[in-house]
């Protein structure tokens, strides 16, 4: 797919500058428009349009000025990370097909360790790809190339390589020593390990032993060359926030209208927003409202896993089409593919309901606030109310505390929230 996209670009006169890191996205003084990029070498490239394909959270926090948007995005749940192995084998392994999935016996517990506790599970489920099965050029004749992806929890913080570690017996992790307060509040355990060589070795042993147990093939002696990536290297090499390989998670408040938009919106400076200190669902709702309103940074757009519509190669390609259409619309230019799609919809509509099919994609003007927005605002109000109530009862001066009248024959009753 990458090669095909590059070839299309080159046919259209696109010039690719590889190994050219970007240090900053340049904006006008009022941050209202993108004007280009500043390279790490100090060179400035001017541009009418800037499309960012780096990790969204990284871009807002490192390539753009500090903003409440960047702060809010940093608090959103991230997807998992991985320990990935790349093996060159000195032989072919017929027992492995092109795509192989090995589920842990206790797969629910394994997934909970990854997605809820952000650990490296004792019995991981993992995926094994043998690209040489479908592409003979991926390995020399008579040999195999193997890629192993072991999902693990992401890093605990954006600015650190600390990880919750593993719950496997004998591992170096001490993540179970988290304070009761941390467990009660649902926060991560205290950062416990940066021993990535130890974690990689543990994952390697587990993968090899599982493959041997289920296929009878001992891959270890046949590994002629090996390289590996960890959450820490994903963060360093590809600027993935917390080493999350799929960007922001696809939890409820990170999909559909809650997904960050493809047009850049900065908001105010950190510390100036009403919702800056909120966490969890309240933070996601507040961030969605903030990202959904305000002025766009003209000329700056996003593509990739963390922006709308979501992660995965097909979804990211669909998202890039959405972004391209937005750019053309902002420039007052029609999308070249629009006529063909309208014709296709017309054919489909004629076959189905006898119409032209165009109504499916028609955009209709509506009220400023729809029923969904009213429901969203109501939910946000309830969340804020619960936070105020919880704060009041925690300090012993409840904001909602009403004594109830009671008959004199009974003890007085008091209801507290």
N, C-alpha and C positions, 0 to 999 in steps of 0.2 A: 504494500500500500504506500509506504514512504517513497519507494523508488518511482512508483507511478505518479505520485503527486509532484515529485521533483522533476520528472520528465515533462509533465504538463507545464510547470512553471518555466522551465528552460525554453520550451517551444514558444512561450509567450514573452520571452525576453527577461525573465527574472534572473537576477544575479544573487547567488547564495554566498554569504561570507561565514564560513565555518570557523570554529575555535575563536570566536570574537565575542567575549563576554560583554554584557551591557551592565553598566554601573548605575544608571539612573534614567528614568523617563522624564524628559524635559517638558515643563509646562510654562505657560505665560505667568506673569507676576501674580495675577489673581487666581491662578490654578483653574482657569476656565477653559483652557484649550491645550492640547498636546502639540508640541512643536518639533519633536524629534527624540533622539536618545543620545546619551553620553556613554561612550565605550570606556572600558577599564583602562585602555591605553591613553585616554584623554581626548580622543577624537570625538567630535560632535557630528552627528548625522541629522540634518534637518528633514522633516517629513510633514506632509499634510495629514496623513493617517498613520497611527501607531496601533498595531494589533499585538497584544501581549499573549504569548503562549507559555510563559513561565508559570509556575505554580501561583494560583491566585492569591493565597494568603501571603506567600513570600513577596509577590509583586507589590501588594498594598503596603507591606511593612518595610520593604527594603528599597524599592525602586521609585516610590512615590512619597510625597511629604506626609508626616505624621497626621493621622486623622482618626475620628471616632469610628469610621468604617473599618480601618485597619484593626483597631482595638476590638471591635465587635466580632470581626471574622476570626481573630485569634482565639476567641472563646468558643467558637463553634466546634462540635464534635468532628473528629477526623476519622478517616477510614483506617483500616489495618495497614501494617507494614509487612515486610517479608525478610526472611533469610533465603537468598537464592543462590543456588550452585550452578556452575557451568562446567560440565565435565567433557573432556575429550577421551573417548575410550579406544583401546587398542584392538577392539574386536566388535563385532555386531552382536546385539542381544535380541534375538527374535521374540523372547518372552514379553518384550515391551513394544506396544504399538505406538502410533504417533502421539496419542493423547491417553494419559493414564491418571486416574484419580485414586488415591489411597486414603480411605476414611478411617479415622481412629475408631477403635471399638466403642469408646465412650465419646462419640462425636459431639453430643450436645455439651458435655462438660468441656471438651476441647475448644469448641467455638466460644463458649462463655469466657474461658480464660483469655481468648484473643480479643473479643469485642467488648467485654464488660470489665475485665480485670487488667487488660493490656499486658498480659504475660506471654511468655513462650511456653506453650502447653507441654505437659509431660509426655502426652501421646498426641503429637500433631497430626492433623490431616494435611496432605500435601498433594501437589500436582506435578507430574513428570511428563515433559514433552521431549519427543525424539524427532527433531526437525529433519534429520537425514532420512526418515521414512518417506517423506513427501518431496524432499529437495535433495537430490544426490550430491549437490555441490556443498552441502552443509558439513560433510565429513569425507575424508579420503575413502577410496574404495575398500570395502571390507571392514570399515570401522564405523562407529556411531558417535554422534554428538548428542548430549543429554542436558536438558535444562530442568532443574528442580526448584519449585517455588513452595516454600514453607511459610504460610501465613502466621504472623506473630503480631503482638500489640505494638502500637506506635510508640515513639519516644514520649516521655512525660512532659517535656517542655520544648518550646521552639528553640531556645538558646542553649540547650544542653544535649549531650549524648546519653544522658541517664535514662535507664530503662527499668521497668518493674522486675525484669529478670524472668526466671523460670520457677515453676512449682515442682520440678522434677527432683527426686531424692538425690542428695549429694551435689546439687548445683550451688553456685556461689550466691544465689539470690537470697536476700533476707526480707523479701517484700511482705511476708506474713507478719512482720513486726510493726505494721502500720498502727498508728494510735487509734484508740476507740473513736475519737472525734472524727478522724479521717474516714473511718469506715461508716460512721453514722451519717456523715454529710455526703457520702458517695464520692469523695475525692480520691485521687490516685494515692497509692501507697507512697511513702517516702522514697525518693530515688535511691536505688539500692545497688545497681551494678552498671559498670561500663566495661566489664570484662568480655568484650566481644569475641576475642579468640576462644575463650571458654564456651561461650554460647554457641558459636559456630561449630566447634568440635562436638558439642552435645547434639545439636541438630543433625550434623553429618552422621554420627553414630546411629541415631534414631532412624533416619531415612534408610541407610544401608541395611540395618537389621530388619526393618519392616519389609523392604523389597525382597530380601532373602527369604524371610518367613513366608511370604505370600506367592513368590514366583520360583523360589529355589535357586535364584541367580545371585551370586556374590559379586557385586560390581566393584568393590573396593580394590582388588588386585589389578583390575583392568583400567583404572583411572590413570591415564598418562599425563594429563594436565588438568589443573583445577583453578578456578577463580570463584570468588563469592562476593555477594553484596549483603549488607546488613542495614537495619534502619538508619544507623549512623552514616553509612556511605551513601544511601539514597539521599539523605539530607545534604551531604557535602557535594556529591557529584551532580545532582539534578536540582538542587535547591528546593527539595520537597519539604514543606513544613512538617515538623515532627517525624520526618521520614515516612509519611503516609503515602503509599504508592498509588492510591486511587483518589487522592485529594480529600475534599470534605466528604463526610459519610453521607449515606442516603437514608438517614433517620428522618422522621416525620417532618421536623422543622428545617430540613435541609433539601427538600425536594419541591417540585412544582413552583408555586409563587414564592416560596421561601428561598429558593436557590438564588445565589447572587446573580445579578443581571449581567448581560454581555457589554453594556455600556458602563463606563467607569463613573462612579459617584463617590466623592470623597467625604462629604459631611463636614462637621466642624473639627476643631483640634481636640485631642484626647483630654478628658477631664472636664469637658464643657457640656457633655450630654447627660440627660436625666437618667439614662439606663446604663451608664458606663460600668457600674459596679455590680450589675445583676449577672447571674449565672444561669446555666441550664436553659430550660424552655423559655423563661422570661427574656433572657438575653437574645435568644434566637428570634423571638417574636419582635422584640424591639429593633434588632438589627435588620429584620426583613422590612419593617415599616420604614426605617431610615434608608435602606438601600432602594426601596420602592419609590421614594419621593426625592425631592430636591432636584438640583440642576446637574445635568450630565457634564462630564469633562469632555468637551467636544473634540472629536478626532481621536479619542482613545477607546479601544474596544478590547474585549477579552474572548479567548477561546480556550478550550481545554476541559479537564475533568471537573474542576470545582465551580465552574460557571454554568449557566443554564445551557442545555437541559440536564447534564449530568456526566457520569464517568463511563468508561468503556469505549473502545475504538469506534463502533458504529454510532454511538450516541455523540461522541465528540465530533465525528464527521458531520452528523446532522446539525450539531450546534454551530459548526463553522459555516455551514450554509445559511443558518439564521443570521449570524454575524455579518456575512457577506451581503445579505439582503438589506440589513440595517445600514451598512455603510453606503450602499448604492442609493437607498432611499434618502439618507441624509444629504447626499450629493445631488439629489434630484434626478437620478438616473434609474431607468427600469432594469430589473434583473433579467439577464438574457434568457434564463430558463423559465420565466414566468409564463410566457405565451404557450410553451409546450406543455407545462403543467396544467394550465387552464384548459387546453384542448383535451388532455387526458381526463381531467375531472368531468368535462362535458360528456365524453364518451361513457364514463362510468355512470354519470347521472342519468344519461339517456337509457342505459341498460337497466338501471334500478328503478327510478321513480318517474322516468319520462322527462326529467328536467335537464338543465345544462350542467348541473353539478357544481356551479360556481358558488352557490349559496353556502357550501360546506366551509369554504375558506374566507367568506366575506367577513369584514370587520365592521362591527356595528357600534355606533356611538351610544354611550349609556350614561347614567347618572355618575356624578363625581365619586360617590361611595355606593358600592353595590351591597347586596345582602351579605356577601362574603366578608366585605370590609367591616360591616357593622358587627358581624359575629367575631371577627378577629379582634376588633377593639374591645368588645365585651369580654373576650377571653383574657386579653391583656389586663383589663381592669380587675378581673377576678384574681389574676396572678398577683398583681400589685397589692390588692386588698389582703390576700393571704400572707404576703410578705410583711405588711404592716402589722397584721394581727400577730404573726409569729414573733416579730420583733418586740411587740408590746408585752406579750406573755413571758418572753424570755427575760425581760428586765424587771418583771413584777409590776409594771405599770401599764397594764393592758389598755389598748385604745378602745377596745370593744368589751366592756365589762359591765353587765347590767344585772343588778340584784333584782330578783323576782319576789313580788309580794307573796307571802304564804300565810295560811291560817295560823292563828296563835297557838293552836294545839300541836303544830308540827314545827320541827326545826326550820329555820329560814333556809331557803334554797337560793343558790347563786349560780348563774350560768356564766361561764367564761369561754371565750374563743381564743 
